[in-house]
């Protein structure tokens, strides 16, 4: 057991060896017995944690009536056939795809500004090095 690991156990579980992990308890107790002055200083602070852990009480809530009331208020099955939801999703998808394709036909012919814009990027037939000059 290293000093660092012993102090991590103290910080996490407090000074009471009964709360230390079972797998490391024997080693930690042996470390504490071998270094009593070092451990005495550290355990004083950790006894505050032990006191808090001793006072902590796990809340016990037994409310079966409340549980039944909450479960009774949950919405039940809607009674709709199982095929309706997938059919509605498929129909919405089909309408969206057909609307997307149809929107291209409904917008009309492209005006000349689209052609000018397209030509601005296709007009460079020569090599970029020739266009930049000798500096490239």
DRENDODO-582607 format. One record per atom (N, C-alpha, C): atom name; x, y, z. Coordinates in nm, 3 decimals. Atoms other than C-alpha are relative to their C-alpha. Example, Ala and Ser with C-alpha at 12.3 -4.5 7.8 and 13.67 -1.06 7.14 Angstrom:
2
R  site        x        y        z
R     N    0.089   -0.119    0.000
R    CA    1.230   -0.450    0.780
R     C    0.090    0.120    0.000
R     N   -0.082   -0.119   -0.006
R    CA    1.367   -0.106    0.714
R     C   -0.077    0.109    0.073
END
This chain:
136
R  site        x        y        z
R     N    0.085   -0.117    0.000
R    CA    0.000    0.000    0.000
R     C    0.090    0.124    0.000
R     N   -0.078   -0.124    0.006
R    CA    0.144    0.334   -0.102
R     C   -0.067    0.107    0.086
R     N    0.053   -0.109   -0.080
R    CA    0.099    0.650    0.098
R     C   -0.112    0.072   -0.074
R     N    0.100   -0.069    0.082
R    CA   -0.092    0.811   -0.188
R     C   -0.132   -0.077   -0.002
R     N    0.122    0.082    0.004
R    CA   -0.338    0.521   -0.214
R     C   -0.069   -0.001    0.136
R     N    0.061   -0.002   -0.133
R    CA   -0.392    0.516    0.162
R     C   -0.078    0.130    0.022
R     N    0.069   -0.128   -0.020
R    CA   -0.480    0.886    0.165
R     C   -0.121    0.013   -0.092
R     N    0.119   -0.001    0.087
R    CA   -0.715    0.839   -0.130
R     C   -0.114   -0.080    0.064
R     N    0.103    0.078   -0.069
R    CA   -0.896    0.569    0.066
R     C   -0.059    0.080    0.116
R     N    0.050   -0.084   -0.110
R    CA   -0.918    0.802    0.367
R     C   -0.094    0.109   -0.051
R     N    0.082   -0.107    0.055
R    CA   -1.056    1.084    0.152
R     C   -0.134   -0.051   -0.051
R     N    0.123    0.052    0.060
R    CA   -1.313    0.864   -0.017
R     C   -0.092   -0.067    0.102
R     N    0.081    0.083   -0.089
R    CA   -1.430    0.642    0.271
R     C    0.003    0.043    0.145
R     N   -0.007   -0.044   -0.138
R    CA   -1.338    0.825    0.589
R     C    0.102   -0.079    0.080
R     N   -0.102    0.060   -0.086
R    CA   -1.127    0.713    0.886
R     C   -0.042   -0.135    0.058
R     N    0.048    0.126   -0.055
R    CA   -1.341    0.416    0.990
R     C    0.038   -0.115   -0.094
R     N   -0.042    0.111    0.088
R    CA   -1.175    0.097    0.855
R     C   -0.114   -0.089   -0.046
R     N    0.114    0.081    0.042
R    CA   -1.514   -0.072    0.836
R     C   -0.058    0.047   -0.133
R     N    0.051   -0.054    0.126
R    CA   -1.601    0.155    0.542
R     C    0.099   -0.014   -0.116
R     N   -0.101    0.013    0.104
R    CA   -1.280    0.089    0.349
R     C   -0.032   -0.120   -0.088
R     N    0.026    0.113    0.089
R    CA   -1.293   -0.142    0.046
R     C    0.056   -0.130    0.057
R     N   -0.041    0.130   -0.056
R    CA   -1.274   -0.508    0.147
R     C    0.133   -0.048   -0.056
R     N   -0.122    0.051    0.065
R    CA   -0.998   -0.584   -0.103
R     C    0.127    0.069    0.050
R     N   -0.118   -0.076   -0.042
R    CA   -0.767   -0.315    0.039
R     C    0.004    0.027    0.150
R     N    0.009   -0.033   -0.142
R    CA   -0.869   -0.305    0.404
R     C    0.121   -0.052    0.079
R     N   -0.112    0.057   -0.076
R    CA   -0.596   -0.537    0.535
R     C    0.129    0.077   -0.027
R     N   -0.121   -0.076    0.033
R    CA   -0.323   -0.350    0.348
R     C   -0.004    0.140    0.061
R     N    0.013   -0.135   -0.055
R    CA   -0.456   -0.012    0.461
R     C    0.019   -0.002    0.152
R     N   -0.020    0.010   -0.145
R    CA   -0.472   -0.124    0.824
R     C    0.146   -0.025    0.034
R     N   -0.143    0.024   -0.023
R    CA   -0.114   -0.254    0.800
R     C    0.080    0.128   -0.021
R     N   -0.067   -0.128    0.024
R    CA   -0.003    0.081    0.654
R     C   -0.023    0.094    0.119
R     N    0.031   -0.087   -0.114
R    CA   -0.181    0.265    0.937
R     C    0.078   -0.041    0.124
R     N   -0.075    0.048   -0.116
R    CA   -0.010    0.045    1.197
R     C    0.149    0.032   -0.015
R     N   -0.142   -0.026    0.023
R    CA    0.332    0.103    1.037
R     C    0.034    0.148    0.006
R     N   -0.025   -0.145    0.002
R    CA    0.293    0.484    1.017
R     C   -0.101    0.071    0.090
R     N    0.104   -0.057   -0.087
R    CA    0.093    0.591    1.324
R     C    0.001    0.153    0.006
R     N   -0.005   -0.147   -0.010
R    CA    0.214    0.955    1.337
R     C   -0.060    0.064   -0.125
R     N    0.050   -0.052    0.128
R    CA    0.136    1.016    0.970
R     C   -0.151   -0.018   -0.009
R     N    0.143    0.032    0.011
R    CA   -0.204    0.852    0.992
R     C   -0.081    0.079    0.103
R     N    0.071   -0.072   -0.105
R    CA   -0.300    1.029    1.317
R     C   -0.038    0.141   -0.046
R     N    0.029   -0.136    0.050
R    CA   -0.274    1.372    1.152
R     C   -0.112   -0.003   -0.104
R     N    0.097    0.006    0.109
R    CA   -0.480    1.264    0.852
R     C   -0.138   -0.044    0.047
R     N    0.130    0.052   -0.042
R    CA   -0.754    1.081    1.038
R     C   -0.082    0.102    0.076
R     N    0.075   -0.104   -0.070
R    CA   -0.848    1.387    1.241
R     C   -0.096    0.072   -0.094
R     N    0.086   -0.068    0.098
R    CA   -0.981    1.561    0.932
R     C   -0.108   -0.094   -0.054
R     N    0.094    0.094    0.060
R    CA   -1.147    1.248    0.803
R     C   -0.107   -0.045    0.098
R     N    0.103    0.034   -0.097
R    CA   -1.337    1.192    1.128
R     C   -0.123    0.088   -0.017
R     N    0.114   -0.086    0.032
R    CA   -1.555    1.485    1.024
R     C   -0.087   -0.069   -0.105
R     N    0.074    0.075    0.102
R    CA   -1.651    1.282    0.716
R     C   -0.072   -0.119    0.063
R     N    0.064    0.112   -0.067
R    CA   -1.721    0.981    0.937
R     C   -0.124    0.044    0.076
R     N    0.115   -0.051   -0.074
R    CA   -1.951    1.190    1.153
R     C   -0.116    0.030   -0.094
R     N    0.105   -0.029    0.098
R    CA   -2.142    1.309    0.847
R     C   -0.060   -0.129   -0.056
R     N    0.050    0.126    0.052
R    CA   -2.166    0.955    0.712
R     C   -0.087   -0.072    0.103
R     N    0.080    0.064   -0.105
R    CA   -2.298    0.831    1.047
R     C   -0.137    0.065    0.014
R     N    0.128   -0.070   -0.013
R    CA   -2.569    1.096    1.054
R     C   -0.090   -0.015   -0.121
R     N    0.077    0.010    0.122
R    CA   -2.677    1.031    0.699
R     C   -0.094   -0.120    0.009
R     N    0.101    0.105   -0.002
R    CA   -2.997    0.831    0.684
R     C   -0.058   -0.010   -0.140
R     N    0.057    0.020    0.133
R    CA   -3.116    0.682    0.361
R     C   -0.152    0.015    0.009
R     N    0.145   -0.020   -0.008
R    CA   -3.468    0.805    0.298
R     C   -0.075   -0.125   -0.049
R     N    0.083    0.114    0.037
R    CA   -3.726    0.532    0.285
R     C   -0.137    0.056   -0.035
R     N    0.130   -0.050    0.044
R    CA   -4.028    0.623    0.081
R     C   -0.082   -0.120   -0.045
R     N    0.091    0.106    0.039
R    CA   -4.302    0.371    0.072
R     C   -0.135    0.065   -0.024
R     N    0.126   -0.063    0.036
R    CA   -4.596    0.512   -0.113
R     C   -0.066   -0.078   -0.113
R     N    0.062    0.078    0.107
R    CA   -4.773    0.237   -0.303
R     C   -0.124    0.067   -0.056
R     N    0.119   -0.069    0.048
R    CA   -5.089    0.445   -0.322
R     C    0.037    0.108   -0.100
R     N   -0.046   -0.104    0.092
R    CA   -4.901    0.735   -0.482
R     C    0.047   -0.062   -0.131
R     N   -0.047    0.067    0.121
R    CA   -4.735    0.495   -0.725
R     C   -0.117   -0.045   -0.086
R     N    0.117    0.045    0.077
R    CA   -5.071    0.349   -0.827
R     C   -0.072    0.118   -0.064
R     N    0.066   -0.118    0.056
R    CA   -5.218    0.697   -0.874
R     C    0.076    0.055   -0.120
R     N   -0.081   -0.050    0.111
R    CA   -4.928    0.807   -1.093
R     C   -0.010   -0.091   -0.122
R     N    0.012    0.094    0.111
R    CA   -4.944    0.493   -1.304
R     C   -0.137    0.004   -0.063
R     N    0.136   -0.008    0.055
R    CA   -5.319    0.531   -1.344
R     C   -0.017    0.123   -0.089
R     N    0.013   -0.123    0.080
R    CA   -5.273    0.882   -1.487
R     C    0.080   -0.003   -0.130
R     N   -0.076    0.010    0.124
R    CA   -5.032    0.770   -1.757
R     C   -0.094   -0.030   -0.115
R     N    0.089    0.028    0.113
R    CA   -5.189    0.770   -2.101
R     C    0.013   -0.146   -0.044
R     N    0.002    0.139    0.044
R    CA   -5.290    0.427   -2.219
R     C    0.017   -0.008   -0.151
R     N   -0.008    0.017    0.144
R    CA   -5.279    0.282   -2.567
R     C   -0.112    0.077   -0.069
R     N    0.097   -0.083    0.070
R    CA   -5.459    0.494   -2.823
R     C   -0.106   -0.080   -0.072
R     N    0.098    0.082    0.070
R    CA   -5.639    0.208   -2.992
R     C    0.014    0.008   -0.151
R     N   -0.020   -0.009    0.144
R    CA   -5.507    0.298   -3.336
R     C    0.064   -0.129   -0.051
R     N   -0.065    0.120    0.056
R    CA   -5.411    0.010   -3.565
R     C    0.151    0.020   -0.012
R     N   -0.146   -0.006    0.002
R    CA   -5.039   -0.071   -3.571
R     C    0.056    0.048   -0.132
R     N   -0.052   -0.038    0.132
R    CA   -5.007    0.005   -3.943
R     C   -0.014    0.149   -0.026
R     N    0.027   -0.141    0.030
R    CA   -5.122    0.369   -3.917
R     C    0.124    0.089    0.013
R     N   -0.115   -0.087   -0.019
R    CA   -4.804    0.531   -3.780
R     C    0.105   -0.019   -0.109
R     N   -0.096    0.014    0.110
R    CA   -4.563    0.376   -4.035
R     C   -0.056    0.050   -0.133
R     N    0.060   -0.048    0.126
R    CA   -4.809    0.457   -4.314
R     C    0.003    0.152   -0.006
R     N   -0.003   -0.146   -0.003
R    CA   -4.829    0.821   -4.206
R     C    0.141    0.052   -0.024
R     N   -0.139   -0.040    0.022
R    CA   -4.449    0.846   -4.196
R     C    0.038   -0.019   -0.146
R     N   -0.032    0.026    0.141
R    CA   -4.418    0.690   -4.543
R     C   -0.070    0.102   -0.090
R     N    0.071   -0.098    0.081
R    CA   -4.684    0.924   -4.683
R     C    0.066    0.137    0.009
R     N   -0.066   -0.129   -0.015
R    CA   -4.509    1.231   -4.539
R     C    0.132    0.002   -0.076
R     N   -0.126    0.010    0.073
R    CA   -4.178    1.114   -4.685
R     C   -0.024    0.008   -0.150
R     N    0.031   -0.002    0.143
R    CA   -4.334    1.055   -5.028
R     C   -0.041    0.139   -0.046
R     N    0.042   -0.136    0.035
R    CA   -4.499    1.397   -5.030
R     C    0.121    0.094   -0.003
R     N   -0.119   -0.085   -0.003
R    CA   -4.168    1.560   -4.935
R     C    0.089   -0.022   -0.120
R     N   -0.087    0.030    0.115
R    CA   -3.969    1.383   -5.207
R     C   -0.065    0.050   -0.128
R     N    0.067   -0.046    0.122
R    CA   -4.229    1.451   -5.478
R     C   -0.008    0.152   -0.005
R     N    0.001   -0.146   -0.003
R    CA   -4.257    1.813   -5.365
R     C    0.135    0.058   -0.035
R     N   -0.134   -0.047    0.032
R    CA   -3.882    1.852   -5.389
R     C    0.030   -0.009   -0.148
R     N   -0.022    0.015    0.144
R    CA   -3.868    1.718   -5.742
R     C   -0.090    0.092   -0.080
R     N    0.094   -0.086    0.073
R    CA   -4.174    1.913   -5.850
R     C    0.038    0.147    0.011
R     N   -0.034   -0.141   -0.015
R    CA   -4.036    2.241   -5.719
R     C    0.096    0.046   -0.109
R     N   -0.088   -0.036    0.110
R    CA   -3.769    2.232   -5.989
R     C   -0.076    0.032   -0.126
R     N    0.081   -0.024    0.120
R    CA   -4.033    2.216   -6.260
R     C   -0.086    0.124    0.016
R     N    0.089   -0.113   -0.023
R    CA   -4.244    2.489   -6.100
R     C    0.072    0.134    0.002
R     N   -0.070   -0.128   -0.012
R    CA   -3.972    2.753   -6.073
R     C    0.017    0.070   -0.133
R     N   -0.011   -0.063    0.130
R    CA   -3.957    2.815   -6.446
R     C    0.141   -0.003   -0.055
R     N   -0.133    0.003    0.061
R    CA   -3.662    2.862   -6.679
R     C    0.095    0.096    0.072
R     N   -0.103   -0.083   -0.063
R    CA   -3.338    3.005   -6.550
R     C    0.020    0.127   -0.081
R     N   -0.027   -0.124    0.072
R    CA   -3.266    3.368   -6.635
R     C    0.148    0.008   -0.036
R     N   -0.137   -0.013    0.048
R    CA   -2.940    3.496   -6.785
R     C    0.102    0.016    0.112
R     N   -0.096   -0.020   -0.106
R    CA   -2.782    3.578   -6.448
R     C    0.059   -0.134    0.046
R     N   -0.053    0.132   -0.036
R    CA   -2.749    3.204   -6.374
R     C    0.108   -0.044   -0.098
R     N   -0.098    0.038    0.101
R    CA   -2.562    3.149   -6.700
R     C    0.129    0.080    0.018
R     N   -0.118   -0.084   -0.021
R    CA   -2.328    3.441   -6.631
R     C    0.078   -0.049    0.121
R     N   -0.065    0.050   -0.121
R    CA   -2.256    3.307   -6.284
R     C    0.072   -0.132   -0.030
R     N   -0.062    0.128    0.034
R    CA   -2.184    2.960   -6.423
R     C    0.122    0.021   -0.088
R     N   -0.114   -0.026    0.089
R    CA   -1.954    3.099   -6.692
R     C    0.117    0.063    0.075
R     N   -0.109   -0.063   -0.075
R    CA   -1.754    3.292   -6.432
R     C    0.096   -0.103    0.055
R     N   -0.087    0.102   -0.057
R    CA   -1.619    2.968   -6.293
R     C    0.046   -0.105   -0.101
R     N   -0.044    0.097    0.102
R    CA   -1.580    2.769   -6.616
R     C    0.085    0.065   -0.107
R     N   -0.074   -0.069    0.104
R    CA   -1.396    3.031   -6.817
R     C    0.150   -0.012    0.009
R     N   -0.145    0.011   -0.016
R    CA   -1.049    2.945   -6.690
R     C    0.049   -0.129   -0.066
R     N   -0.046    0.116    0.076
R    CA   -0.927    2.709   -6.958
R     C    0.149   -0.022    0.016
R     N   -0.145    0.014   -0.006
R    CA   -0.558    2.781   -6.911
R     C    0.044   -0.048    0.137
R     N   -0.059    0.050   -0.123
R    CA   -0.329    2.655   -6.641
R     C    0.011    0.114    0.101
R     N   -0.007   -0.103   -0.103
R    CA   -0.332    2.844   -6.308
R     C    0.139    0.061    0.010
R     N   -0.136   -0.053   -0.009
R    CA    0.046    2.883   -6.315
R     C    0.019    0.108   -0.105
R     N   -0.010   -0.102    0.102
R    CA    0.020    3.073   -6.643
R     C   -0.077    0.126    0.040
R     N    0.083   -0.113   -0.039
R    CA   -0.249    3.295   -6.499
R     C    0.065    0.081    0.110
R     N   -0.065   -0.070   -0.111
R    CA   -0.052    3.376   -6.181
R     C    0.130    0.066   -0.041
R     N   -0.126   -0.059    0.046
R    CA    0.266    3.450   -6.369
R     C    0.120   -0.074    0.053
R     N   -0.127    0.062   -0.037
R    CA    0.625    3.377   -6.284
R     C    0.016   -0.017    0.150
R     N   -0.018    0.005   -0.146
R    CA    0.587    3.431   -5.905
R     C   -0.045   -0.132    0.062
R     N    0.052    0.125   -0.056
R    CA    0.407    3.099   -5.854
R     C    0.096   -0.107   -0.011
END
